[in-house]
Every structure is written in C-alpha cells, then in structure tokens.
C-alpha cells in the first residue's frame, strides 16, 4: 500500500511599502511570505527527515523572495510524499532504496481551494528506511527553475483572492472591532499584501481608527494600573512600579496627557522625598509626517504578534481532495 505523508507550510503576509499590483521583488514588510509548519499527521517521517524537508522548502522560498517567519494565515503550501517503489537488498546490512513522488501544493487551507501543484520525482538509498528517505529528500534540487512558475501561479491566485474578497475582509474587521477584538481586527487588515494596491489602501485607511481605539483602551488600563501602583506606595518603589505601566502608553492615545501629568506628579514627589531627579521619560509624540507610517508599523506589529500568539495553533486546514 502506498504511504502518504503531509507537510503544511503556512503562508503569511506582511506589508508597508509598494503601491501597485505586481509580483516583483519587495522589502520584507511588503511581500507575501511562506512559513514551514509541520502538522501532527507527519508522525511517520523521522525528525531528521522533517528537518531536511523544512530546510529544502525554506531554501526554495528564500530563493523566490517569499521566506518568512510569521504564523497564522489561511494560505498554505503542502507537500505530499508517495512511495512509488521500495527495494531491499538481501545483503547484510540491507540497503533500502525508495523511489518517491513529492508533490507540492499551494492553496487556501481554510476554504480548501487548491491553487497550484508541482510533482517532483526523488530517489534515495540507505541502510535503513529513515536514512533512505533522508537521502531522497536531500536530492531535492532547490535551484531548479520549475519552482518559479509553481510559486508565481499560487501568488497570483492569492492576490486575486484579496482583490475579490476585500469587502468581506473589511466587514470582518468591522465585526471584530464591534466585539472589542481589536488585535484580531488589526491582524485581518494588516494581512493584506501591499501588492493588492486597492484593497491594501482601503485596509490601511480602516486600520488607523481601529488602532486608535485599541491604544485608547490600552492607555486607560495602563494608566489605572500606574495610579494604583503609585497610590499604594508613593516612594521610589512605587514610582518604579508605576513606570512599568506608564511606559506602555502610546503617545497618540487619548489619555496620554493624563499619563504625562501623573509622571510629572511622581517626579515632583520623588524630588521632595530625597532631592533626587526621577529619570523616567514617557514615550514622545512624533511629527505629523511620521504618524501615519508609525501607525501602520505599530498596527502591523500587533497583527504579527496576534498571528504568533496562542490562537495560531488552533487553525484547522482543509486539504481534502488536493491529492
């Protein structure tokens, strides 16, 4: 019976930079990227074989400028390995030889829609089944130009997805915001690649007010914690505890002026106690020219953190019918 193994690679996105629909090269914050991820189904392949295959995949994605490190997205690249033949010599020790077919797939892992596939023939020999698999996978030529068309087809269809689903994604972010799930809403919008110009521009316009709500809410919470810490101990110890919370406040938040007032009050009290200057400084507001760029970057950082958080491990991918 043919044995089937699965490798899932998580497709992620990051953005800030370009302003046109194209698949050309871009900086790390403006491109579609791929992250190698193994699901639990791959238990029969040895850990060393997994490491070899992950490394090969990373070499391919890096070569085409789509290597990345952010988790939790809907688009995946998977690899399905099928044993075509298996030979064992009657010698001591026995030599195992496998002819394998590795097929790569790119698609929408949530909707279960396949975008692109590429079959690759591999052969490997070794003194054990595990070593034979490893040798076969090591034979994967990451410099073969055939990967280019495979990856470009997948990227093109991903961009088409965002262009066609833009209204839905904006509505989804709006719904998440209404439930005070600001990080999730921001992650939804900042996941849109900048190569999808129209949708990206609309998403960045939508993300700014959501980000403002998020930092305002965080500001109120941090300011309250700072006040509590200071009220409990109005000395150097209390000042240090309060500064941990004040340092988290974004200078564009609505309660920033209150935070500044508290900081000044603490500094005055510390000087009254022992004539020492309190060296803590609040985050400084930026020039108006930089605020939009800073907001997008900060929002994107929130989206990345959300994607890498605990909920990143609960995504169930649908690859039914891909092979």
QUIRA-V181904 format. One record per residue. N is the residue number from 1. RES is the residue in one small letter. SS is DSSP state (H for helix, E for strand, C for the rest). PSI is psi in whole degrees, -180 to 180 (999 if undefined). Layout:
{{N,RES,SS,PSI} {N,RES,SS,PSI}}
//
This chain:
{{1,x,C,139} {2,x,C,138} {3,x,C,138} {4,x,E,129} {5,x,E,153} {6,x,E,136} {7,x,E,128} {8,x,E,133} {9,x,E,125} {10,x,E,127} {11,x,E,129} {12,x,E,169} {13,x,E,152} {14,x,C,162} {15,x,C,161} {16,x,C,116} {17,x,C,-79} {18,x,C,170} {19,x,C,41} {20,x,C,155} {21,x,C,101} {22,x,C,167} {23,x,C,23} {24,x,C,176} {25,x,C,152} {26,x,C,174} {27,x,C,174} {28,x,C,-26} {29,x,C,3} {30,x,C,11} {31,x,C,163} {32,x,E,138} {33,x,E,161} {34,x,E,136} {35,x,E,129} {36,x,E,127} {37,x,E,133} {38,x,C,129} {39,x,C,174} {40,x,H,-20} {41,x,H,-18} {42,x,H,36} {43,x,H,-24} {44,x,H,-15} {45,x,C,134} {46,x,C,157} {47,x,H,-37} {48,x,H,-40} {49,x,H,-40} {50,x,H,-45} {51,x,H,-40} {52,x,H,-46} {53,x,H,-41} {54,x,H,-45} {55,x,H,-42} {56,x,H,-44} {57,x,H,-42} {58,x,H,-36} {59,x,H,-41} {60,x,H,-48} {61,x,H,-36} {62,x,H,-38} {63,x,H,-36} {64,x,C,16} {65,x,C,27} {66,x,C,21} {67,x,E,145} {68,x,C,-179} {69,x,C,13} {70,x,C,134} {71,x,C,176} {72,x,C,85} {73,x,C,168} {74,x,C,-23} {75,x,E,133} {76,x,E,156} {77,x,E,127} {78,x,E,156} {79,x,E,124} {80,x,E,123} {81,x,E,126} {82,x,E,133} {83,x,E,115} {84,x,E,-48} {85,x,E,155} {86,x,E,120} {87,x,E,140} {88,x,E,124} {89,x,C,152} {90,x,C,17} {91,x,C,171} {92,x,C,112} {93,x,C,160} {94,x,C,147} {95,x,C,124} {96,x,E,134} {97,x,E,128} {98,x,E,138} {99,x,E,118} {100,x,E,151} {101,x,E,112} {102,x,E,122} {103,x,E,127} {104,x,E,144} {105,x,E,140} {106,x,E,134} {107,x,E,-177} {108,x,E,106} {109,x,C,-11} {110,x,C,-51} {111,x,C,-18} {112,x,C,26} {113,x,E,122} {114,x,E,133} {115,x,E,-42} {116,x,E,147} {117,x,E,155} {118,x,E,113} {119,x,E,143} {120,x,E,130} {121,x,E,134} {122,x,E,151} {123,x,E,138} {124,x,E,149} {125,x,E,150} {126,x,E,173} {127,x,C,5} {128,x,C,165} {129,x,H,-42} {130,x,H,-44} {131,x,H,-35} {132,x,H,-41} {133,x,H,-44} {134,x,H,-44} {135,x,H,-38} {136,x,H,-45} {137,x,H,-34} {138,x,H,-21} {139,x,C,-2} {140,x,C,116} {141,x,C,102} {142,x,C,-10} {143,x,C,0} {144,x,C,127} {145,x,C,-11} {146,x,H,-21} {147,x,H,-26} {148,x,H,-52} {149,x,H,-38} {150,x,H,-48} {151,x,H,-42} {152,x,H,-38} {153,x,H,-44} {154,x,H,-44} {155,x,H,-41} {156,x,H,-42} {157,x,H,-30} {158,x,H,-43} {159,x,H,-41} {160,x,H,-36} {161,x,H,-50} {162,x,H,-38} {163,x,H,-34} {164,x,H,-24} {165,x,H,13} {166,x,H,-48} {167,x,H,-40} {168,x,H,-43} {169,x,H,-39} {170,x,H,-40} {171,x,H,-39} {172,x,H,-43} {173,x,H,-38} {174,x,H,-41} {175,x,H,-42} {176,x,H,-39} {177,x,H,-41} {178,x,H,-22} {179,x,C,12} {180,x,C,23} {181,x,C,67} {182,x,H,-42} {183,x,H,-42} {184,x,H,-40} {185,x,H,-44} {186,x,H,-41} {187,x,H,-39} {188,x,H,-43} {189,x,H,-40} {190,x,H,-8} {191,x,C,-15} {192,x,C,121} {193,x,C,146} {194,x,C,-17} {195,x,C,-18} {196,x,C,77} {197,x,H,-56} {198,x,H,-48} {199,x,H,-40} {200,x,H,-46} {201,x,H,-42} {202,x,H,-38} {203,x,H,-41} {204,x,H,-32} {205,x,H,-36} {206,x,H,-30} {207,x,H,-28} {208,x,H,-52} {209,x,H,-31} {210,x,H,-43} {211,x,H,-39} {212,x,H,-43} {213,x,H,-40} {214,x,H,-46} {215,x,H,-30} {216,x,H,-43} {217,x,H,-44} {218,x,H,-36} {219,x,H,-48} {220,x,H,-42} {221,x,H,-45} {222,x,H,-39} {223,x,H,-41} {224,x,H,-43} {225,x,H,-40} {226,x,H,-44} {227,x,H,-43} {228,x,H,-44} {229,x,H,-42} {230,x,H,-40} {231,x,H,-31} {232,x,H,-27} {233,x,C,93} {234,x,C,67} {235,x,C,-168} {236,x,H,-36} {237,x,H,-45} {238,x,H,-36} {239,x,H,-41} {240,x,H,-42} {241,x,H,-42} {242,x,H,-36} {243,x,H,-29} {244,x,H,-34} {245,x,H,-41} {246,x,H,-33} {247,x,C,-13} {248,x,C,-8} {249,x,C,127} {250,x,C,134} {251,x,C,-15} {252,x,C,2} {253,x,C,154} {254,x,C,-27} {255,x,C,16} {256,x,H,-40} {257,x,H,-36} {258,x,H,-38} {259,x,H,-40} {260,x,H,-43} {261,x,H,-42} {262,x,H,-43} {263,x,H,-44} {264,x,H,-38} {265,x,H,-42} {266,x,H,-45} {267,x,H,-41} {268,x,H,-43} {269,x,H,-41} {270,x,H,-40} {271,x,H,-35} {272,x,H,-34} {273,x,H,-47} {274,x,H,22} {275,x,C,25} {276,x,C,149} {277,x,C,137} {278,x,C,117} {279,x,C,-3} {280,x,C,138} {281,x,C,135} {282,x,C,159} {283,x,C,139} {284,x,C,144} {285,x,C,150} {286,x,C,165} {287,x,C,152} {288,x,H,-34} {289,x,H,-32} {290,x,H,-12} {291,x,H,-44} {292,x,H,-45} {293,x,H,-42} {294,x,H,-38} {295,x,H,-46} {296,x,H,-44} {297,x,H,-45} {298,x,H,-42} {299,x,H,-42} {300,x,H,-39} {301,x,H,-38} {302,x,H,-44} {303,x,H,-42} {304,x,H,-45} {305,x,H,-41} {306,x,H,-42} {307,x,H,-29} {308,x,C,0} {309,x,C,-176} {310,x,H,-34} {311,x,H,-12} {312,x,H,-20} {313,x,H,1} {314,x,H,3} {315,x,C,129} {316,x,C,116} {317,x,C,141} {318,x,C,107} {319,x,C,21} {320,x,C,130} {321,x,C,2} {322,x,C,-23} {323,x,C,999}}
//
